[in-house]
Amino acid sequence: QVQLVESGGGLVQAGGSLRLSCAASGRLFSIKSMGWYRQAPGKQRELVAAITGGGSTNYADSVKGRFTISTDNYKNTVYLQMNGLKPEDTAVYYCNHQFARGDTYWGQGTQVTVSS
């Protein structure tokens, strides 16, 4: 079993920055990828950024150049640094961990609201 606890969401003005954190605990071996997804009201959940166990990253086109995903392996934490926030970035952001053994876990979600 794996537990994911997110923090760092909030309300920010357009152009501002936030850093999301996702602290993981439990059976963390054989990690395949760690990522951040988001879901806005009335829309499907979408991938924002992901990083593999080997360190390769992948970003949604809409956030390239503005968001950065990173990890602190000693703290078992994955971060999402979000700069240049736009109102369209408003959503609930979810942390995701996928393992080579086949299981996937989600955090509880953290609200990010960007005002214009």
N, C-alpha and C positions, 0 to 999 in steps of 0.2 A: 504494500500500500504506500501511496505517496500523497503528501499534503502540500498544497501550494497556497501561499498567503500573499496577496497583493497589497500594495500600499502606494500612495503618492498621487492619487487622483485629486481632482478639485476643480475650482472655477478659476479661469484665467482669461485675460483679455487677448484679443487677436494680436498675434505677433509675439506673444509671451512664450514661456517655456515651462515644462514640467518634466519630472523624472519619475517614472514608474519603477517599482521594485517588486520582485516576485521571489520570495524565500521558499525553498523547497526542503522537505524533510522526508525521511522514510527510506525506501529501497531505491536508491538513486543510481545504482550501477547500470551499465549498458544503456546510457542515455543515447538516443538517436538524434533528437532535436528539441530545442526549446524555442518557444515563440510567443508572440503577442498577436491576438486577434481583437477585433472590435465589432460591435453591433450597435448600429444606430436604430432609433425607433422606426419600425416598418421596413427595415432592411435586413438582409441576410448577414450572418456573421462572416467577416472577411479577414484574411490574413493581412497583418500589418508588417511584421518583420519576423524572421526566424534565423536561428543560428544552429548549426549542426554540432555534434560532439567534437568534430574536427576543426571547428572554428569558421566554416564557410557561412556567409550570410546571404539573406534574400530579403528584398524589400518590395512592398507594393509600389507601383509607379507613382501613386499619389503622395507618397511620403519620402521618396528618394531625395537625398540632399538635405532633408529636414530632421529626420529621425535616425537614431543610432541605437542598435541593439548591442549589448555587451554582457559579459558574465564575470562573476567573481567566484571561481571554483572553490576557494577556501571557505566562502560563506554560503556556497550552494545557492547563489542568488543570480537572477538574470534581471537586467535593467533595460528600460526603454527611455532614452533621452529624447525628448520631443521639443524641438525648437521651431520658431516661426509658425506657431499654431494658428490654424484657421477655424472659422466657425464650422466648416464641414468636417473637422476632426472630432466634433462632439459625438460621443458614443460611450458605451460601457466597454472597457478594455479588459480582456481576459488573458491570463497567462496559460500556456499550454506546454506540457511536456510529453514527448513521445519516446517510447523505449523500444530497443531492438527486440525485446521479448514479446512485443505486440500490444502492450497496454498503453493507454493514453489517459492523461489526467488534466483537469481544468481547475483553475482558481475560481473564486466566487465572483470575481469581477470588481472593477473600480470605475466609478463614473468620472469622465473627463468632460467638462463643459467649457466651451470657448465662446466668449461673448464678442460681438462685433462692435 
